[in-house]
Amino acid sequence: MPHALLIKFPGTNCDLETSRALEAAGFSAEVLPVAHLEPTSLDRAKLIVFSGGFSYGDYVMSGRIAQLITKHKLGERLKQFVADGGYVLGICNGFQILTQLDLLPRGSLIHNNTGRFICRWAPLKKNGNTSPFLKALPDNFELPVAHAEGRFVGESGDAEKYIKDGHAALLYGKDINGSSAQIAGLQDDTGRVFGLMPHPERFIAKNTHYDPDWNGAEQGWGYYLFKGVAEAIAA
Ligand SMILES: NC(=O)CC[C@H](N)C(=O)O
């Protein structure tokens, strides 16, 4: 059974449902408070997860303090983990944290163009089919979003470049927060590092969707994201 390590910060609040989702997809899941994190904590893991929430109260900007502390605690270990074939998933606040850990293409998640926290179902679409995290999902699906700082921005021309080169693996089906090129999720060159603003862990049971029979899938769409990466790791 592959081992998943979820790193929890003060203010992380999606760790319980995320570890349940990981277990449903066949992982053994460990939630580790950042105070206990050391470079050797990564040794057993095949997947590192940064889950959703409000790490350090979203002070400075979402994810920023957690990035600094993670870098300080792990040094180069996280990069080495990926270079050795490990997988990293950042969900919502976890994606915000991942943006400055030098594991994903450049860009930031800033306040939604509405100026408000948004909490809703979001239509999503895959951009190509290179992400192991999205392999088990259809081209179009929905997941819940819940964020104030979910608007992806890059330097001039970067968002369009990420669409073309496939780094932008997941897009919104319509504009919900002002994200450049409607980017909802980004991956690295290997596809083993993936961050997304929507919450797959909130849609595991299909009856939590407003139309449970939509597309006739057995489970909620979020389940297939965790399943996809479990299958990639097993392959
Ligand atoms: N649910 C989340 O992880 C999102 C919270 C996030 N820190 C925000 O932008 O509001």
The ligand as an SDF file (V2000), in Angstrom:
LIG
                    3D

 10  9  0  0  0  0  0  0  0  0999 V2000
  -10.1650   26.0500    1.2050 N   0  0  0  0  0  0  0  0  0  0  0  0
   -8.9640   26.5240    0.9930 C   0  0  0  0  0  0  0  0  0  0  0  0
   -7.9420   25.8510    1.1230 O   0  0  0  0  0  0  0  0  0  0  0  0
   -8.8790   27.9380    0.5010 C   0  0  0  0  0  0  0  0  0  0  0  0
   -8.4960   28.8780    1.5130 C   0  0  0  0  0  0  0  0  0  0  0  0
   -7.5070   29.8440    0.9600 C   0  0  0  0  0  0  0  0  0  0  0  0
   -6.4270   30.0800    1.8270 N   0  0  0  0  0  0  0  0  0  0  0  0
   -8.1970   31.0640    0.3880 C   0  0  0  0  0  0  0  0  0  0  0  0
   -7.7660   31.5060   -0.6210 O   0  0  0  0  0  0  0  0  0  0  0  0
   -9.1770   31.5510    0.8880 O   0  0  0  0  0  0  0  0  0  0  0  0
  1  2  1  0
  2  3  2  0
  2  4  1  0
  4  5  1  0
  5  6  1  0
  6  7  1  0
  6  8  1  0
  8  9  2  0
  8 10  1  0
M  END
$$$$
